[in-house]
Amino acid sequence: MPQATAVWLVDNTSLTFKQIANFCGMHELEIKGIADGDVCTSVKGLDPIVANQLTQEELDRCSNDLNASLQLKVNSEYDALRKKANKRTKYIPIARRQDKPDAVYWLVKNHPEIKDSDIIKLVGTTKTTLEAIKDRSHWNMSQIRQRDPVLLGICSQIDLDRVIEKSKIDSAAKNDKK
């Protein structure tokens, strides 16, 4: 609602049209039209302080310095929720799910230094499946063959490299402690 915020800023502050336009993502002439009453006549103003977009200190700072730009308030709760939402598991199509044991087997054989928890996160499998493949008691062990998880499309090469690098650093740190 940049127009509602602009209406409130025009009515309740001494900010310049340019400051308001830069903050709201609008053109200066639109802000001038709001001030003249030609534009957004039916739009009710939205207080950016109540909406948690600005602080009173930021408004005072920019009112005193006409060359300063308003800075949007950083909401730490929103950032935490956004980061948590980005950590969702990646969707793997049904046609690719039967390839997960092959990927696990490849990781166990080619990179035994990777922790089980990292393999579970990377491939998206369960602990019981991983343990069954390690001790060769998986119900379909005769059909499982080693296949690269990147080529299967289960994970990206960047993610695989990151996990391998992490495991190398962990093992080097463990060796240094001894």
N, C-alpha and C positions, 0 to 999 in steps of 0.2 A: 504494500500500500504506500508507494512513494508519494503519490499525490496527497493522500491524507496527512502524511508527515510534513510535506511541504506546506500545506495549508496551515497547519499548526505552527510551524516555524515562522511563517510570514506574519501570522497574527500575534504571536507571543514573544518574539525575540527581535533583537536589533541586528541580526546577521544580514550580510549583503546577499543580493540575488545570486551572485556567483558561488558563495559558500553553500547556500541552500541547494542550488542546482547541482553542484559537485557531490554533495552528500546524498541527494535523492536520485541522482542519475537522470536528471531532466535538463532541459535547455534553459538558459537564463531568461529567454523571452517567455517561456511558459510560467516561470516564477513571477515575472513582471505582470503577466496576465492574471495570475492568482491574486497578486497584490491589488491590481486595478478592479478586480471583481468580474473579469471577462471569462476566466477559465475556472473550472471546478467549483461552480457556484453551489452545486448541490452536495458537494463532498464535505463531510464533517471532519474536522481536524483530529489527528491522532497524536497524542502526546508521546514523543519518543523516549521520554524518561520513564513513563509508566510502562511503555512497551519494551523496556529494557534494551533500547538501542543506543541511548546516550546517557551520560551522567550530567548533573547540573554543573559540575566543575568544568566539563568539556564545553558546555554551552557558554559559561562565563569566560573561559579562556579564548574562545573564538569570537565572542562579542567584543572583547578588549583588543584583540589583534585581528584586523580586517583582512590580513593576508594569510591567516592560518586556515587550515582545512579541518573540518569536523572528522573525527575518527570514530568509527563504529565501536561500540563497547564489545569487548570479548567476553562471551558467556562461557565460562569453564564447564558448566553442567552440560551445555549443548555439545561442546567439543568432546567431552567424555562419552556421551551417548553416540555421537557420530563415529568415534573411533571404535567403540564397541560394536556398532552395526557393521563396520567394515570388516570385522573379523569373522564374519559368517563363513560357514563351510562352503566350498565351491560345489556347485551342482555338477554331478556326473551323470550323463545320460544312461538309461537302462541298458542300452546295448554295450556300454563300456564297463559296467559294474562287474561283469564276470571276469574282467581282466585284472581286477585288483589283486587277487592272489598271485598272479604272474609278476606284477610289479613288486609286491612284498618280497617274493622269492628272489627277485633280481637284487633288491636292496640288501637283503640279508646276506647273499652270497658275495656281492661286489663291494659292499661297504659295511662290514661287520662292526665298525666303530660307531655307527649311528645308533643313538639310543632308541629303545622301543617306542617311547612316547613321541619322538620326532617322526618315526616311520608312520605311526598311527595318524598323526596330524597331517603329514605330507600326502599320504595315500587316501586317507579317509576310511580306514578299516577299524576293526575292533581288536582288542587285546587278545581275545581267545583265538581269533583267526591267525594273528601273528604268531602266537605261541604254537598253534597247531602246525603252521608251516615250518617253524624252526625245529620242532621235534619230529617232523615228517609224519604227523598223525592226522593231517587234514583229510577230510572225507574224499576229496578229489585230487589227492596228491599225485596220482599216476598221470593226470592230465595237465598238471601245472608245469610250466616251463619258464625259464628266466627271460623276462622281457623288460626292456627299459621303460619306466613309467612316463618319461617325456614323450617317447615315440608312441605310447599308447594313448596319450592325451590326458593322463590322470593328473599330472602336475606340470608346471613350467620348468624350463631349464634353470631359470633364475632361482626359483624356490629350491630346486634340488641342489644347486651350487651353494646356496645359503646354508642349507642344512648340513651339507658335507663340510663346509668351512667351519661351521659352528662346532661340529663334532671333532674336527681336528684341533681346534682351539681348546675345547674341553679336555681332550686326551693329552694335549701338551701341558696344560695347567695341572692335570692330575699327575703327570710324570714329574713335573717340577717340584711338586710337594713331597715326592718320595725321596 
